[in-house]
């Protein structure tokens, strides 16, 4: 998702969303829709895509901890 952002368009954004979803990274897919600045101006049906995601029922620790903050 971090590569080729110079040529980012709605189709590439949908592809990135579905790639994250396919690997079970539903929170990351949600973040792509609502929290990534480079995706914010693209024409996406965010509500429709959000409904395809599964909300976690319990908190699990992230696989990567950022200890630099």
PDB file of N, H, CA, C and O in Angstrom:
ATOM      1  N   UNK A   1       0.805  -1.180   0.000  1.00  0.00           N
ATOM      2  CA  UNK A   1       0.000   0.000   0.000  1.00  0.00           C
ATOM      3  C   UNK A   1       0.856   1.255   0.000  1.00  0.00           C
ATOM      4  O   UNK A   1       0.374   2.327  -0.368  1.00  0.00           O
ATOM      5  N   UNK A   2       2.098   1.146   0.399  1.00  0.00           N
ATOM      6  H   UNK A   2       2.489   0.276   0.698  1.00  0.00           H
ATOM      7  CA  UNK A   2       2.955   2.326   0.493  1.00  0.00           C
ATOM      8  C   UNK A   2       3.659   2.657  -0.811  1.00  0.00           C
ATOM      9  O   UNK A   2       4.358   3.668  -0.889  1.00  0.00           O
ATOM     10  N   UNK A   3       3.493   1.843  -1.822  1.00  0.00           N
ATOM     11  H   UNK A   3       2.925   1.022  -1.759  1.00  0.00           H
ATOM     12  CA  UNK A   3       4.212   2.052  -3.069  1.00  0.00           C
ATOM     13  C   UNK A   3       3.317   2.667  -4.124  1.00  0.00           C
ATOM     14  O   UNK A   3       2.106   2.447  -4.132  1.00  0.00           O
ATOM     15  N   UNK A   4       3.916   3.436  -5.011  1.00  0.00           N
ATOM     16  H   UNK A   4       4.900   3.614  -5.005  1.00  0.00           H
ATOM     17  CA  UNK A   4       3.233   3.996  -6.176  1.00  0.00           C
ATOM     18  C   UNK A   4       2.069   4.904  -5.794  1.00  0.00           C
ATOM     19  O   UNK A   4       1.034   4.900  -6.461  1.00  0.00           O
ATOM     20  N   UNK A   5       2.228   5.673  -4.737  1.00  0.00           N
ATOM     21  H   UNK A   5       3.068   5.676  -4.195  1.00  0.00           H
ATOM     22  CA  UNK A   5       1.172   6.598  -4.339  1.00  0.00           C
ATOM     23  C   UNK A   5       1.117   7.828  -5.230  1.00  0.00           C
ATOM     24  O   UNK A   5       0.165   8.604  -5.147  1.00  0.00           O
ATOM     25  N   UNK A   6       2.121   8.021  -6.080  1.00  0.00           N
ATOM     26  H   UNK A   6       2.895   7.391  -6.147  1.00  0.00           H
ATOM     27  CA  UNK A   6       2.085   9.143  -7.025  1.00  0.00           C
ATOM     28  C   UNK A   6       0.996   8.940  -8.068  1.00  0.00           C
ATOM     29  O   UNK A   6       0.462   9.913  -8.601  1.00  0.00           O
ATOM     30  N   UNK A   7       0.663   7.704  -8.361  1.00  0.00           N
ATOM     31  H   UNK A   7       1.096   6.914  -7.928  1.00  0.00           H
ATOM     32  CA  UNK A   7      -0.344   7.379  -9.373  1.00  0.00           C
ATOM     33  C   UNK A   7      -1.625   6.848  -8.737  1.00  0.00           C
ATOM     34  O   UNK A   7      -2.334   6.047  -9.345  1.00  0.00           O
ATOM     35  N   UNK A   8      -1.916   7.282  -7.541  1.00  0.00           N
ATOM     36  H   UNK A   8      -1.339   7.933  -7.048  1.00  0.00           H
ATOM     37  CA  UNK A   8      -3.076   6.780  -6.813  1.00  0.00           C
ATOM     38  C   UNK A   8      -4.371   7.295  -7.435  1.00  0.00           C
ATOM     39  O   UNK A   8      -4.517   8.485  -7.714  1.00  0.00           O
ATOM     40  N   UNK A   9      -5.305   6.370  -7.644  1.00  0.00           N
ATOM     41  H   UNK A   9      -5.186   5.403  -7.417  1.00  0.00           H
ATOM     42  CA  UNK A   9      -6.628   6.726  -8.163  1.00  0.00           C
ATOM     43  C   UNK A   9      -7.659   5.841  -7.462  1.00  0.00           C
ATOM     44  O   UNK A   9      -7.301   5.003  -6.634  1.00  0.00           O
ATOM     45  N   UNK A  10      -8.921   6.025  -7.790  1.00  0.00           N
ATOM     46  H   UNK A  10      -9.212   6.706  -8.462  1.00  0.00           H
ATOM     47  CA  UNK A  10      -9.991   5.286  -7.104  1.00  0.00           C
ATOM     48  C   UNK A  10      -9.878   3.782  -7.300  1.00  0.00           C
ATOM     49  O   UNK A  10     -10.119   3.016  -6.367  1.00  0.00           O
ATOM     50  N   UNK A  11      -9.515   3.352  -8.497  1.00  0.00           N
ATOM     51  H   UNK A  11      -9.318   3.974  -9.255  1.00  0.00           H
ATOM     52  CA  UNK A  11      -9.390   1.909  -8.752  1.00  0.00           C
ATOM     53  C   UNK A  11      -8.245   1.306  -7.953  1.00  0.00           C
ATOM     54  O   UNK A  11      -8.379   0.206  -7.418  1.00  0.00           O
ATOM     55  N   UNK A  12      -7.119   2.009  -7.864  1.00  0.00           N
ATOM     56  H   UNK A  12      -7.010   2.903  -8.299  1.00  0.00           H
ATOM     57  CA  UNK A  12      -5.981   1.532  -7.077  1.00  0.00           C
ATOM     58  C   UNK A  12      -6.358   1.508  -5.596  1.00  0.00           C
ATOM     59  O   UNK A  12      -5.976   0.589  -4.871  1.00  0.00           O
ATOM     60  N   UNK A  13      -7.101   2.513  -5.150  1.00  0.00           N
ATOM     61  H   UNK A  13      -7.411   3.259  -5.739  1.00  0.00           H
ATOM     62  CA  UNK A  13      -7.536   2.553  -3.752  1.00  0.00           C
ATOM     63  C   UNK A  13      -8.433   1.363  -3.428  1.00  0.00           C
ATOM     64  O   UNK A  13      -8.285   0.749  -2.371  1.00  0.00           O
ATOM     65  N   UNK A  14      -9.358   1.032  -4.322  1.00  0.00           N
ATOM     66  H   UNK A  14      -9.478   1.530  -5.181  1.00  0.00           H
ATOM     67  CA  UNK A  14     -10.221  -0.140  -4.106  1.00  0.00           C
ATOM     68  C   UNK A  14      -9.394  -1.415  -4.081  1.00  0.00           C
ATOM     69  O   UNK A  14      -9.641  -2.305  -3.266  1.00  0.00           O
ATOM     70  N   UNK A  15      -8.419  -1.504  -4.966  1.00  0.00           N
ATOM     71  H   UNK A  15      -8.218  -0.781  -5.627  1.00  0.00           H
ATOM     72  CA  UNK A  15      -7.543  -2.671  -4.988  1.00  0.00           C
ATOM     73  C   UNK A  15      -6.784  -2.795  -3.665  1.00  0.00           C
ATOM     74  O   UNK A  15      -6.681  -3.889  -3.109  1.00  0.00           O
ATOM     75  N   UNK A  16      -6.258  -1.684  -3.164  1.00  0.00           N
ATOM     76  H   UNK A  16      -6.342  -0.796  -3.616  1.00  0.00           H
ATOM     77  CA  UNK A  16      -5.560  -1.693  -1.875  1.00  0.00           C
ATOM     78  C   UNK A  16      -6.508  -2.125  -0.753  1.00  0.00           C
ATOM     79  O   UNK A  16      -6.131  -2.916   0.111  1.00  0.00           O
ATOM     80  N   UNK A  17      -7.734  -1.606  -0.767  1.00  0.00           N
ATOM     81  H   UNK A  17      -8.041  -0.962  -1.469  1.00  0.00           H
ATOM     82  CA  UNK A  17      -8.739  -1.966   0.238  1.00  0.00           C
ATOM     83  C   UNK A  17      -8.995  -3.473   0.219  1.00  0.00           C
ATOM     84  O   UNK A  17      -8.967  -4.121   1.265  1.00  0.00           O
ATOM     85  N   UNK A  18      -9.242  -4.025  -0.960  1.00  0.00           N
ATOM     86  H   UNK A  18      -9.264  -3.499  -1.810  1.00  0.00           H
ATOM     87  CA  UNK A  18      -9.558  -5.451  -1.058  1.00  0.00           C
ATOM     88  C   UNK A  18      -8.352  -6.329  -0.741  1.00  0.00           C
ATOM     89  O   UNK A  18      -8.520  -7.450  -0.260  1.00  0.00           O
ATOM     90  N   UNK A  19      -7.146  -5.846  -0.998  1.00  0.00           N
ATOM     91  H   UNK A  19      -7.008  -4.936  -1.388  1.00  0.00           H
ATOM     92  CA  UNK A  19      -5.951  -6.598  -0.615  1.00  0.00           C
ATOM     93  C   UNK A  19      -5.868  -6.705   0.904  1.00  0.00           C
ATOM     94  O   UNK A  19      -5.637  -7.789   1.440  1.00  0.00           O
ATOM     95  N   UNK A  20      -6.053  -5.596   1.590  1.00  0.00           N
ATOM     96  H   UNK A  20      -6.241  -4.716   1.155  1.00  0.00           H
ATOM     97  CA  UNK A  20      -6.037  -5.621   3.058  1.00  0.00           C
ATOM     98  C   UNK A  20      -7.137  -6.523   3.602  1.00  0.00           C
ATOM     99  O   UNK A  20      -6.910  -7.300   4.529  1.00  0.00           O
ATOM    100  N   UNK A  21      -8.317  -6.416   3.027  1.00  0.00           N
ATOM    101  H   UNK A  21      -8.501  -5.785   2.274  1.00  0.00           H
ATOM    102  CA  UNK A  21      -9.449  -7.235   3.467  1.00  0.00           C
ATOM    103  C   UNK A  21      -9.162  -8.720   3.253  1.00  0.00           C
ATOM    104  O   UNK A  21      -9.463  -9.544   4.116  1.00  0.00           O
ATOM    105  N   UNK A  22      -8.585  -9.056   2.113  1.00  0.00           N
ATOM    106  H   UNK A  22      -8.340  -8.386   1.412  1.00  0.00           H
ATOM    107  CA  UNK A  22      -8.279 -10.452   1.791  1.00  0.00           C
ATOM    108  C   UNK A  22      -7.346 -11.073   2.832  1.00  0.00           C
ATOM    109  O   UNK A  22      -7.487 -12.246   3.176  1.00  0.00           O
ATOM    110  N   UNK A  23      -6.397 -10.286   3.330  1.00  0.00           N
ATOM    111  H   UNK A  23      -6.282  -9.333   3.050  1.00  0.00           H
ATOM    112  CA  UNK A  23      -5.453 -10.791   4.318  1.00  0.00           C
ATOM    113  C   UNK A  23      -5.969 -10.672   5.752  1.00  0.00           C
ATOM    114  O   UNK A  23      -5.237 -10.942   6.704  1.00  0.00           O
ATOM    115  N   UNK A  24      -7.234 -10.266   5.905  1.00  0.00           N
ATOM    116  H   UNK A  24      -7.829 -10.046   5.132  1.00  0.00           H
ATOM    117  CA  UNK A  24      -7.831 -10.188   7.231  1.00  0.00           C
ATOM    118  C   UNK A  24      -7.465  -8.932   8.003  1.00  0.00           C
ATOM    119  O   UNK A  24      -7.696  -8.862   9.210  1.00  0.00           O
ATOM    120  N   UNK A  25      -6.905  -7.950   7.334  1.00  0.00           N
ATOM    121  H   UNK A  25      -6.717  -8.007   6.354  1.00  0.00           H
ATOM    122  CA  UNK A  25      -6.494  -6.711   7.986  1.00  0.00           C
ATOM    123  C   UNK A  25      -7.619  -5.683   7.886  1.00  0.00           C
ATOM    124  O   UNK A  25      -7.475  -4.640   7.247  1.00  0.00           O
ATOM    125  N   UNK A  26      -8.731  -5.998   8.524  1.00  0.00           N
ATOM    126  H   UNK A  26      -8.848  -6.845   9.042  1.00  0.00           H
ATOM    127  CA  UNK A  26      -9.929  -5.175   8.400  1.00  0.00           C
ATOM    128  C   UNK A  26      -9.755  -3.793   9.026  1.00  0.00           C
ATOM    129  O   UNK A  26     -10.274  -2.812   8.492  1.00  0.00           O
ATOM    130  N   UNK A  27      -9.038  -3.693  10.146  1.00  0.00           N
ATOM    131  H   UNK A  27      -8.617  -4.489  10.580  1.00  0.00           H
ATOM    132  CA  UNK A  27      -8.805  -2.375  10.748  1.00  0.00           C
ATOM    133  C   UNK A  27      -7.951  -1.516   9.822  1.00  0.00           C
ATOM    134  O   UNK A  27      -8.194  -0.316   9.689  1.00  0.00           O
ATOM    135  N   UNK A  28      -6.963  -2.117   9.187  1.00  0.00           N
ATOM    136  H   UNK A  28      -6.766  -3.091   9.295  1.00  0.00           H
ATOM    137  CA  UNK A  28      -6.137  -1.370   8.239  1.00  0.00           C
ATOM    138  C   UNK A  28      -6.947  -0.935   7.028  1.00  0.00           C
ATOM    139  O   UNK A  28      -6.747   0.162   6.507  1.00  0.00           O
ATOM    140  N   UNK A  29      -7.859  -1.786   6.577  1.00  0.00           N
ATOM    141  H   UNK A  29      -8.022  -2.677   7.000  1.00  0.00           H
ATOM    142  CA  UNK A  29      -8.734  -1.417   5.462  1.00  0.00           C
ATOM    143  C   UNK A  29      -9.627  -0.249   5.864  1.00  0.00           C
ATOM    144  O   UNK A  29      -9.860   0.658   5.064  1.00  0.00           O
ATOM    145  N   UNK A  30     -10.125  -0.266   7.089  1.00  0.00           N
ATOM    146  H   UNK A  30      -9.935  -1.002   7.738  1.00  0.00           H
ATOM    147  CA  UNK A  30     -10.932   0.851   7.601  1.00  0.00           C
ATOM    148  C   UNK A  30     -10.094   2.135   7.641  1.00  0.00           C
ATOM    149  O   UNK A  30     -10.558   3.203   7.241  1.00  0.00           O
ATOM    150  N   UNK A  31      -8.867   2.016   8.126  1.00  0.00           N
ATOM    151  H   UNK A  31      -8.490   1.149   8.451  1.00  0.00           H
ATOM    152  CA  UNK A  31      -7.980   3.180   8.191  1.00  0.00           C
ATOM    153  C   UNK A  31      -7.718   3.746   6.803  1.00  0.00           C
ATOM    154  O   UNK A  31      -7.641   4.963   6.636  1.00  0.00           O
ATOM    155  N   UNK A  32      -7.581   2.886   5.814  1.00  0.00           N
ATOM    156  H   UNK A  32      -7.643   1.897   5.949  1.00  0.00           H
ATOM    157  CA  UNK A  32      -7.395   3.343   4.441  1.00  0.00           C
ATOM    158  C   UNK A  32      -8.580   4.203   4.006  1.00  0.00           C
ATOM    159  O   UNK A  32      -8.396   5.226   3.346  1.00  0.00           O
ATOM    160  N   UNK A  33      -9.787   3.796   4.370  1.00  0.00           N
ATOM    161  H   UNK A  33      -9.936   2.966   4.907  1.00  0.00           H
ATOM    162  CA  UNK A  33     -10.987   4.528   3.963  1.00  0.00           C
ATOM    163  C   UNK A  33     -11.140   5.863   4.677  1.00  0.00           C
ATOM    164  O   UNK A  33     -11.562   6.846   4.067  1.00  0.00           O
ATOM    165  N   UNK A  34     -10.805   5.910   5.960  1.00  0.00           N
ATOM    166  H   UNK A  34     -10.463   5.111   6.455  1.00  0.00           H
ATOM    167  CA  UNK A  34     -11.172   7.067   6.777  1.00  0.00           C
ATOM    168  C   UNK A  34     -10.015   7.855   7.382  1.00  0.00           C
ATOM    169  O   UNK A  34     -10.222   8.981   7.835  1.00  0.00           O
ATOM    170  N   UNK A  35      -8.807   7.303   7.404  1.00  0.00           N
ATOM    171  H   UNK A  35      -8.638   6.389   7.035  1.00  0.00           H
ATOM    172  CA  UNK A  35      -7.742   7.987   8.137  1.00  0.00           C
ATOM    173  C   UNK A  35      -6.484   8.277   7.328  1.00  0.00           C
ATOM    174  O   UNK A  35      -5.589   8.960   7.824  1.00  0.00           O
ATOM    175  N   UNK A  36      -6.393   7.790   6.125  1.00  0.00           N
ATOM    176  H   UNK A  36      -7.120   7.235   5.722  1.00  0.00           H
ATOM    177  CA  UNK A  36      -5.207   8.035   5.301  1.00  0.00           C
ATOM    178  C   UNK A  36      -5.431   9.258   4.422  1.00  0.00           C
ATOM    179  O   UNK A  36      -6.315   9.255   3.566  1.00  0.00           O
ATOM    180  N   UNK A  37      -4.639  10.295   4.628  1.00  0.00           N
ATOM    181  H   UNK A  37      -3.921  10.297   5.324  1.00  0.00           H
ATOM    182  CA  UNK A  37      -4.820  11.569   3.914  1.00  0.00           C
ATOM    183  C   UNK A  37      -4.741  11.401   2.405  1.00  0.00           C
ATOM    184  O   UNK A  37      -5.503  12.029   1.670  1.00  0.00           O
ATOM    185  N   UNK A  38      -3.830  10.562   1.939  1.00  0.00           N
ATOM    186  H   UNK A  38      -3.211  10.051   2.536  1.00  0.00           H
ATOM    187  CA  UNK A  38      -3.657  10.423   0.487  1.00  0.00           C
ATOM    188  C   UNK A  38      -4.852   9.753  -0.196  1.00  0.00           C
ATOM    189  O   UNK A  38      -4.999   9.853  -1.414  1.00  0.00           O
ATOM    190  N   UNK A  39      -5.698   9.080   0.568  1.00  0.00           N
ATOM    191  H   UNK A  39      -5.579   8.999   1.557  1.00  0.00           H
ATOM    192  CA  UNK A  39      -6.892   8.440   0.014  1.00  0.00           C
ATOM    193  C   UNK A  39      -8.148   9.295   0.208  1.00  0.00           C
ATOM    194  O   UNK A  39      -9.198   8.986  -0.356  1.00  0.00           O
ATOM    195  N   UNK A  40      -8.049  10.351   0.990  1.00  0.00           N
ATOM    196  H   UNK A  40      -7.196  10.601   1.448  1.00  0.00           H
ATOM    197  CA  UNK A  40      -9.239  11.102   1.403  1.00  0.00           C
ATOM    198  C   UNK A  40      -9.953  11.826   0.268  1.00  0.00           C
ATOM    199  O   UNK A  40     -11.169  12.010   0.335  1.00  0.00           O
ATOM    200  N   UNK A  41      -9.247  12.235  -0.754  1.00  0.00           N
ATOM    201  H   UNK A  41      -8.260  12.085  -0.808  1.00  0.00           H
ATOM    202  CA  UNK A  41      -9.865  12.991  -1.850  1.00  0.00           C
ATOM    203  C   UNK A  41     -10.415  12.100  -2.968  1.00  0.00           C
ATOM    204  O   UNK A  41     -11.025  12.602  -3.912  1.00  0.00           O
ATOM    205  N   UNK A  42     -10.209  10.803  -2.868  1.00  0.00           N
ATOM    206  H   UNK A  42      -9.714  10.395  -2.101  1.00  0.00           H
ATOM    207  CA  UNK A  42     -10.634   9.890  -3.935  1.00  0.00           C
ATOM    208  C   UNK A  42     -12.119   9.570  -3.831  1.00  0.00           C
ATOM    209  O   UNK A  42     -12.684   9.525  -2.738  1.00  0.00           O
ATOM    210  N   UNK A  43     -12.735   9.351  -4.975  1.00  0.00           N
ATOM    211  H   UNK A  43     -12.276   9.387  -5.863  1.00  0.00           H
ATOM    212  CA  UNK A  43     -14.157   8.994  -5.029  1.00  0.00           C
ATOM    213  C   UNK A  43     -14.314   7.516  -4.672  1.00  0.00           C
ATOM    214  O   UNK A  43     -14.042   6.635  -5.488  1.00  0.00           O
ATOM    215  N   UNK A  44     -14.752   7.264  -3.451  1.00  0.00           N
ATOM    216  H   UNK A  44     -14.973   7.980  -2.788  1.00  0.00           H
ATOM    217  CA  UNK A  44     -14.986   5.899  -2.972  1.00  0.00           C
ATOM    218  C   UNK A  44     -16.320   5.871  -2.248  1.00  0.00           C
ATOM    219  O   UNK A  44     -16.687   6.836  -1.576  1.00  0.00           O
ATOM    220  N   UNK A  45     -17.037   4.783  -2.380  1.00  0.00           N
ATOM    221  H   UNK A  45     -16.739   3.999  -2.926  1.00  0.00           H
ATOM    222  CA  UNK A  45     -18.275   4.611  -1.616  1.00  0.00           C
ATOM    223  C   UNK A  45     -17.881   4.029  -0.258  1.00  0.00           C
ATOM    224  O   UNK A  45     -18.014   2.830  -0.016  1.00  0.00           O
ATOM    225  N   UNK A  46     -17.398   4.899   0.609  1.00  0.00           N
ATOM    226  H   UNK A  46     -17.290   5.873   0.412  1.00  0.00           H
ATOM    227  CA  UNK A  46     -16.823   4.472   1.880  1.00  0.00           C
ATOM    228  C   UNK A  46     -17.802   3.697   2.756  1.00  0.00           C
ATOM    229  O   UNK A  46     -17.425   2.703   3.376  1.00  0.00           O
ATOM    230  N   UNK A  47     -19.043   4.141   2.810  1.00  0.00           N
ATOM    231  H   UNK A  47     -19.349   4.948   2.306  1.00  0.00           H
ATOM    232  CA  UNK A  47     -20.027   3.448   3.650  1.00  0.00           C
ATOM    233  C   UNK A  47     -20.283   2.032   3.146  1.00  0.00           C
ATOM    234  O   UNK A  47     -20.392   1.102   3.944  1.00  0.00           O
ATOM    235  N   UNK A  48     -20.381   1.862   1.846  1.00  0.00           N
ATOM    236  H   UNK A  48     -20.293   2.618   1.197  1.00  0.00           H
ATOM    237  CA  UNK A  48     -20.599   0.531   1.265  1.00  0.00           C
ATOM    238  C   UNK A  48     -19.402  -0.372   1.549  1.00  0.00           C
ATOM    239  O   UNK A  48     -19.570  -1.524   1.950  1.00  0.00           O
ATOM    240  N   UNK A  49     -18.196   0.151   1.340  1.00  0.00           N
ATOM    241  H   UNK A  49     -18.059   1.086   1.014  1.00  0.00           H
ATOM    242  CA  UNK A  49     -16.997  -0.639   1.585  1.00  0.00           C
ATOM    243  C   UNK A  49     -16.862  -0.971   3.072  1.00  0.00           C
ATOM    244  O   UNK A  49     -16.465  -2.081   3.426  1.00  0.00           O
ATOM    245  N   UNK A  50     -17.189  -0.022   3.937  1.00  0.00           N
ATOM    246  H   UNK A  50     -17.512   0.880   3.650  1.00  0.00           H
ATOM    247  CA  UNK A  50     -17.097  -0.251   5.385  1.00  0.00           C
ATOM    248  C   UNK A  50     -17.989  -1.407   5.818  1.00  0.00           C
ATOM    249  O   UNK A  50     -17.623  -2.170   6.713  1.00  0.00           O
ATOM    250  N   UNK A  51     -19.149  -1.543   5.196  1.00  0.00           N
ATOM    251  H   UNK A  51     -19.446  -0.924   4.469  1.00  0.00           H
ATOM    252  CA  UNK A  51     -20.079  -2.622   5.552  1.00  0.00           C
ATOM    253  C   UNK A  51     -19.523  -4.002   5.221  1.00  0.00           C
ATOM    254  O   UNK A  51     -20.001  -5.005   5.752  1.00  0.00           O
ATOM    255  N   UNK A  52     -18.520  -4.065   4.352  1.00  0.00           N
ATOM    256  H   UNK A  52     -18.131  -3.250   3.921  1.00  0.00           H
ATOM    257  CA  UNK A  52     -17.901  -5.346   3.998  1.00  0.00           C
ATOM    258  C   UNK A  52     -16.901  -5.812   5.048  1.00  0.00           C
ATOM    259  O   UNK A  52     -16.449  -6.957   5.011  1.00  0.00           O
ATOM    260  N   UNK A  53     -16.555  -4.940   5.976  1.00  0.00           N
ATOM    261  H   UNK A  53     -16.922  -4.010   6.006  1.00  0.00           H
ATOM    262  CA  UNK A  53     -15.544  -5.266   6.978  1.00  0.00           C
ATOM    263  C   UNK A  53     -16.174  -5.912   8.204  1.00  0.00           C
ATOM    264  O   UNK A  53     -17.336  -5.664   8.529  1.00  0.00           O
ATOM    265  N   UNK A  54     -15.397  -6.735   8.870  1.00  0.00           N
ATOM    266  H   UNK A  54     -14.453  -6.937   8.607  1.00  0.00           H
ATOM    267  CA  UNK A  54     -15.825  -7.378  10.102  1.00  0.00           C
ATOM    268  C   UNK A  54     -15.228  -6.623  11.275  1.00  0.00           C
ATOM    269  O   UNK A  54     -14.017  -6.412  11.334  1.00  0.00           O
ATOM    270  N   UNK A  55     -16.074  -6.217  12.203  1.00  0.00           N
ATOM    271  H   UNK A  55     -17.059  -6.389  12.155  1.00  0.00           H
ATOM    272  CA  UNK A  55     -15.605  -5.514  13.386  1.00  0.00           C
ATOM    273  C   UNK A  55     -15.124  -6.532  14.413  1.00  0.00           C
ATOM    274  O   UNK A  55     -15.802  -7.523  14.685  1.00  0.00           O
ATOM    275  N   UNK A  56     -13.957  -6.280  14.974  1.00  0.00           N
ATOM    276  H   UNK A  56     -13.407  -5.476  14.752  1.00  0.00           H
ATOM    277  CA  UNK A  56     -13.404  -7.174  15.988  1.00  0.00           C
ATOM    278  C   UNK A  56     -14.276  -7.131  17.235  1.00  0.00           C
ATOM    279  O   UNK A  56     -14.733  -6.064  17.644  1.00  0.00           O
ATOM    280  N   UNK A  57     -14.502  -8.287  17.832  1.00  0.00           N
ATOM    281  H   UNK A  57     -14.130  -9.153  17.499  1.00  0.00           H
ATOM    282  CA  UNK A  57     -15.332  -8.355  19.035  1.00  0.00           C
ATOM    283  C   UNK A  57     -14.514  -8.178  20.303  1.00  0.00           C
ATOM    284  O   UNK A  57     -15.072  -7.918  21.369  1.00  0.00           O
ATOM    285  N   UNK A  58     -13.208  -8.317  20.201  1.00  0.00           N
ATOM    286  H   UNK A  58     -12.755  -8.528  19.335  1.00  0.00           H
ATOM    287  CA  UNK A  58     -12.364  -8.145  21.372  1.00  0.00           C
ATOM    288  C   UNK A  58     -11.041  -7.537  20.949  1.00  0.00           C
ATOM    289  O   UNK A  58     -10.620  -7.668  19.799  1.00  0.00           O
ATOM    290  N   UNK A  59     -10.394  -6.876  21.885  1.00  0.00           N
ATOM    291  H   UNK A  59     -10.735  -6.770  22.819  1.00  0.00           H
ATOM    292  CA  UNK A  59      -9.105  -6.259  21.613  1.00  0.00           C
ATOM    293  C   UNK A  59      -8.022  -7.320  21.579  1.00  0.00           C
ATOM    294  O   UNK A  59      -7.959  -8.183  22.455  1.00  0.00           O
ATOM    295  N   UNK A  60      -7.181  -7.257  20.578  1.00  0.00           N
ATOM    296  H   UNK A  60      -7.232  -6.556  19.867  1.00  0.00           H
ATOM    297  CA  UNK A  60      -5.981  -8.088  20.541  1.00  0.00           C
ATOM    298  C   UNK A  60      -4.797  -7.160  20.339  1.00  0.00           C
ATOM    299  O   UNK A  60      -4.913  -6.124  19.685  1.00  0.00           O
ATOM    300  N   UNK A  61      -3.684  -7.528  20.891  1.00  0.00           N
ATOM    301  H   UNK A  61      -3.590  -8.370  21.423  1.00  0.00           H
ATOM    302  CA  UNK A  61      -2.500  -6.690  20.767  1.00  0.00           C
ATOM    303  C   UNK A  61      -2.035  -6.647  19.317  1.00  0.00           C
ATOM    304  O   UNK A  61      -2.138  -7.645  18.603  1.00  0.00           O
ATOM    305  N   UNK A  62      -1.528  -5.507  18.880  1.00  0.00           N
ATOM    306  H   UNK A  62      -1.445  -4.697  19.460  1.00  0.00           H
ATOM    307  CA  UNK A  62      -1.036  -5.398  17.509  1.00  0.00           C
ATOM    308  C   UNK A  62       0.190  -6.279  17.314  1.00  0.00           C
ATOM    309  O   UNK A  62       0.909  -6.580  18.267  1.00  0.00           O
ATOM    310  N   UNK A  63       0.420  -6.685  16.083  1.00  0.00           N
ATOM    311  H   UNK A  63      -0.164  -6.441  15.308  1.00  0.00           H
ATOM    312  CA  UNK A  63       1.573  -7.539  15.806  1.00  0.00           C
ATOM    313  C   UNK A  63       2.871  -6.739  15.802  1.00  0.00           C
ATOM    314  O   UNK A  63       3.957  -7.318  15.819  1.00  0.00           O
ATOM    315  N   UNK A  64       2.762  -5.411  15.779  1.00  0.00           N
ATOM    316  H   UNK A  64       1.879  -4.942  15.766  1.00  0.00           H
ATOM    317  CA  UNK A  64       3.941  -4.554  15.812  1.00  0.00           C
ATOM    318  C   UNK A  64       3.694  -3.458  16.843  1.00  0.00           C
ATOM    319  O   UNK A  64       2.714  -2.719  16.750  1.00  0.00           O
ATOM    320  N   UNK A  65       4.568  -3.358  17.805  1.00  0.00           N
ATOM    321  H   UNK A  65       5.364  -3.959  17.881  1.00  0.00           H
ATOM    322  CA  UNK A  65       4.437  -2.325  18.830  1.00  0.00           C
ATOM    323  C   UNK A  65       5.406  -1.194  18.523  1.00  0.00           C
ATOM    324  O   UNK A  65       6.597  -1.437  18.328  1.00  0.00           O
ATOM    325  N   UNK A  66       4.913   0.036  18.477  1.00  0.00           N
ATOM    326  H   UNK A  66       3.945   0.233  18.635  1.00  0.00           H
ATOM    327  CA  UNK A  66       5.740   1.214  18.243  1.00  0.00           C
ATOM    328  C   UNK A  66       6.193   1.746  19.597  1.00  0.00           C
ATOM    329  O   UNK A  66       5.396   2.299  20.355  1.00  0.00           O
ATOM    330  N   UNK A  67       7.461   1.576  19.888  1.00  0.00           N
ATOM    331  H   UNK A  67       8.108   1.127  19.272  1.00  0.00           H
ATOM    332  CA  UNK A  67       7.991   2.021  21.176  1.00  0.00           C
ATOM    333  C   UNK A  67       8.798   3.307  21.048  1.00  0.00           C
ATOM    334  O   UNK A  67       9.464   3.719  21.998  1.00  0.00           O
ATOM    335  N   UNK A  68       8.744   3.939  19.891  1.00  0.00           N
ATOM    336  H   UNK A  68       8.202   3.605  19.119  1.00  0.00           H
ATOM    337  CA  UNK A  68       9.538   5.140  19.638  1.00  0.00           C
ATOM    338  C   UNK A  68       8.818   6.430  19.989  1.00  0.00           C
ATOM    339  O   UNK A  68       9.421   7.497  19.876  1.00  0.00           O
ATOM    340  N   UNK A  69       7.577   6.388  20.404  1.00  0.00           N
ATOM    341  H   UNK A  69       7.087   5.521  20.496  1.00  0.00           H
ATOM    342  CA  UNK A  69       6.821   7.613  20.700  1.00  0.00           C
ATOM    343  C   UNK A  69       7.033   8.074  22.113  1.00  0.00           C
ATOM    344  O   UNK A  69       6.469   9.089  22.523  1.00  0.00           O
TER     345      UNK A  69
END
